[in-house]
Amino acid sequence: MVEHARIYRQSELSRLEKGATELETEKQREEVAAAKKAKKKNWFGKGDETFLMSEEAKKINANFER
């Protein structure tokens, strides 16, 4: 009976350790993705401006409307 309790305890401990390592790797992946997103340059505008609201896009849109 004691041996069964030890086996159960060991299996639960290993399951919990595996879950903790999976959470750590997921957290690291999220941090890497956030860092990549932060590094992206804004190619078509200045500051927060996206391409759709940039001056260049407004000129193109005005040309299409004519």
C-alpha positions as CSV (number, residue, x, y, z in Angstrom):
1,M,0.0,0.0,0.0
2,V,2.8,2.4,0.9
3,E,4.5,1.5,-2.4
4,H,1.4,2.4,-4.3
5,A,1.2,5.8,-2.5
6,R,4.8,6.5,-3.4
7,I,4.3,5.6,-7.1
8,Y,1.1,7.8,-7.2
9,R,3.0,10.7,-5.5
10,Q,5.9,10.4,-8.0
11,S,3.6,10.3,-11.0
12,E,1.7,13.3,-9.7
13,L,4.9,15.2,-9.1
14,S,6.2,14.4,-12.6
15,R,2.9,15.5,-14.1
16,L,3.0,18.8,-12.2
17,E,6.6,19.4,-13.2
18,K,5.8,18.7,-16.8
19,G,2.9,21.1,-16.7
20,A,5.1,23.8,-15.1
21,T,7.7,23.4,-17.9
22,E,5.0,23.6,-20.5
23,L,3.8,26.8,-19.0
24,E,7.3,28.2,-18.9
25,T,7.9,27.4,-22.6
26,E,4.5,29.0,-23.5
27,K,5.4,32.1,-21.6
28,Q,8.7,32.3,-23.3
29,R,7.0,32.0,-26.7
30,E,4.6,34.7,-25.9
31,E,7.5,37.0,-24.8
32,V,9.4,36.4,-28.0
33,A,6.2,37.1,-30.1
34,A,5.6,40.3,-28.1
35,A,9.2,41.4,-28.6
36,K,9.0,40.7,-32.4
37,K,5.8,42.7,-32.6
38,A,7.4,45.6,-30.7
39,K,10.3,45.6,-33.1
40,K,8.2,45.9,-36.3
41,K,8.7,49.2,-38.0
42,N,5.9,51.4,-39.2
43,W,6.9,51.6,-42.9
44,F,4.1,53.8,-44.2
45,G,3.5,56.4,-41.6
46,K,4.9,58.5,-38.8
47,G,4.2,57.7,-35.1
48,D,0.9,55.7,-34.6
49,E,-0.3,56.5,-38.1
50,T,-1.0,53.4,-40.2
51,F,-0.6,53.2,-44.0
52,L,-4.4,53.6,-44.4
53,M,-4.4,56.9,-42.6
54,S,-1.0,58.2,-43.9
55,E,-0.7,61.2,-46.2
56,E,0.4,59.0,-49.1
57,A,-2.8,56.9,-48.7
58,K,-4.9,60.0,-48.6
59,K,-3.3,61.2,-51.9
60,I,-3.9,57.8,-53.6
61,N,-7.5,57.8,-52.4
62,A,-8.1,61.3,-53.7
63,N,-6.7,60.3,-57.1
64,F,-9.0,57.3,-57.2
65,E,-12.0,59.5,-56.5
66,R,-11.4,61.8,-59.4
